[in-house]
Amino acid sequence: MRIFFMVLTGASYGLLAAAGVFTVLAAVGLVPRFAGRTHTSKYVILYEEMVIFGTLTGCVLSVFSRYCQFGAWWQHRFPQYMTAIQGIGLFCQAVFGFFAGMFIGCLALAIAEMLDSIPILTRRISFRHGLGLVILGMATGKLCGSLLYFLTELHRTV
């Protein structure tokens, strides 16, 4: 029963984190913006599915990293081809890094544009006092969470 509860809790937290990622991407309108810039708006659904597939693949690979070490499998089976395989791996890593950097840069710009709408929202809902405290509270929470993560070495528990 305890293991079932832990699996259920872990899956729920994972789904909540993934929903947060997808919500941010939907809120800033990143995928439709890319489709509009490239004049491929008829493929927006495909783009959104690929974002979801990539996020889920990344989650699975990071959670089950022990079982996803393909390099060790190749090294054990084909040691004579390791230099070629390492070269291919470096090339794939460079291509991934290039596209991931472009995506993060565009996401940062989209979020910055969305932040321009915060003053409009605060005026519309008559939220005049305490906005600085709200932002300070969010930043403090992020700082406390990061400190807890690194000081307790949660990143090494995998």
Secondary structure as UniProt FT lines:
FT   HELIX           2..28
FT   HELIX           30..38
FT   HELIX           41..43
FT   HELIX           44..63
FT   HELIX           65..67
FT   HELIX           70..77
FT   HELIX           79..81
FT   HELIX           82..115
FT   TURN            116..117
FT   HELIX           118..124
FT   TURN            125..126
FT   HELIX           131..151
FT   TURN            152..153
FT   HELIX           154..156
//
